Amino acid sequence: MRVPRVGVLALQGDFACHAASLGALGVDGRRVARPQDLDGLDALVLPGGESTTMLRLIEGQRLREPLERFLSEKPVLGTCAGVILLGGDSAPLPAPPFGVLDVSVERNGYGRQIDSFCAEIEAKAVGGRFPGVFIRAPRIRRVGPSVEVVAWRRSDGAEETSEPVGVRRGNTVGLTFHPELTSDLRFHRWFLAEVAGLDVPEAPVSGATTGTPAARGRS
Ligand code: GLN
């Protein structure tokens, strides 16, 4: 069995934590900072961080077109700032987002950094409850007809106050929270196995370019 190769966009943000989660699942996590880094990848992760900075660096590294091509063909998981990049309108941004998910996303939709929070979310795809880490998170304000909601946040336990925090269209997934900042690997495993259809070895690969434990916790 070939070990799946999964890229993590490594221009800015918490890419090392995603690489560590992929490594813990036995996947070969590779940093992507140049167009040629996309060659031979089975899937890609767009991490959390600062969407404005990432968009500027994407243009500066001439990654826009290669990423557009990759996103139209291969499985992609975007978390937090990654959802902003995958979504439709999220002004103000220095360049248009990629628009592969028909959602409207409000940047910093819960407030400033100090308003960051943890909340339980509900996601059937991963078997129910999951710890949601929301760091200056975007808020999904509109979900288009082509998009399925895969994770909900219930602010006070009532159905009518639920809001979407995870969306999927085909092999593209966007989460407004940070599964890579928990030790719970269910979202990564689900994305790799169910969405991307890859064989997940479930055991760390020696020599894989995973993040160090010291890098975990940054965003
Ligand atoms: N607030 C950031 C942005 O607008 C996203 C925060 C995050 O990725 N944790 O890009």
Residues whose N, C-alpha, C, O or C-beta is under 5 A from the ligand:
A	BS01	LIG	G48 G49 E50 S51 T52 T79 C80 A81 R107 N108 I135 R136 A137 S219
